[in-house]
Amino acid sequence: MDKDIVVVNKPASIPVHPCGRYRHNTVVFILAKEHNLKNLRTIHRLDRLTSGLLLFGRTSDKARELEQQIRNRQVQKEYVCRVEGRFPDGIIECCEPIDVVSYKIGVCKVSPKGKDCKTTFQRIGEVGDCSIVHCKPLTGRMHQIRVHLQYLGYPISNDPLYNHEVFGPLKGRGGDIGGISDEQLINNLIGIHNAENWLGIQDENGPARAAPPKEVQETVRNEPTNTVSTQTCLDEPDSSYDPKKNTSDPHCSECKINYRDPEEKDLVMYLHAWKYRGINWEYKTELPDWACETNINYDQL
């Protein structure tokens, strides 16, 4: 972090900014509340389940400058992922156009009607029946890496969307989604989402949501010695959990929906934004554990 920019190594499962049912549990809100970093300008985005490098501007001029570099394709982006199967040898290039099927639920597919796209892939290691793949998206379409890997027949091994039979028996390989329409695909995805994420409606007399365990309520995030508050010269904000701020309305249908607690495996997708390099700047994160389970010399990449 400096006076112009904040660079974050985003954990998987946290959205960049408020969307859908997420508001406070987003990178933007956490940085503002827990680190006093307010009014940050979003320069680019990562999917909620994608981890890795995330840039924010602290000034509108810096944000505009970096946005312009990304828009003009002057920023080289490098990702690492783990895919199903043994990915082919050499550098594999995918230039299939990608079309957004639904912005509302966030799903795309390869289609002649889509926008031009280009991603290069290279297998750099193997873990069991899976491959570690180095990815370079040369354009910036929604879900580009995930959709191109699906099309090639090597989806990210734990991608809950693009490695799913909802795209047909071939899971979208070669653009084959089982001959269904976009509308049917959307309806099928919504049905699967509801079945996998919601447990149903509570009884009228039952509690809307159970309170978090006591140990969670009393937990305060431990900060390292060199905290962000030290860098910003601001007081350390209170990041403790206050159960009194939880509210519910007996007449609200949303309050009666009981969401299933996700398992740890549901919070991580094996896709990580590793390096971004622009004009006179470069940032790189540490690699996640799942990318270090085999001997790979990342320094050669």
NORGI-V322606 format. One record per helix or strand of 3 or more residues. SS is the DSSP state (helix for helix, strand for strand). FROM is the first residue (numbers start at 1). LEN is the number of residues. If there is no record, write none. Layout:
ss->(SS SS)
from->(FROM FROM)
len->(LEN LEN)
This chain:
ss->(strand helix strand helix strand strand strand strand strand strand helix helix helix helix strand helix helix helix helix strand helix strand strand helix helix)
from->(5 27 51 60 76 91 98 107 119 130 144 165 173 182 198 214 228 243 254 257 264 271 281 289 298)
len->(6 9 7 12 9 4 5 4 9 8 9 3 3 16 4 4 5 3 3 3 4 8 4 3 3)
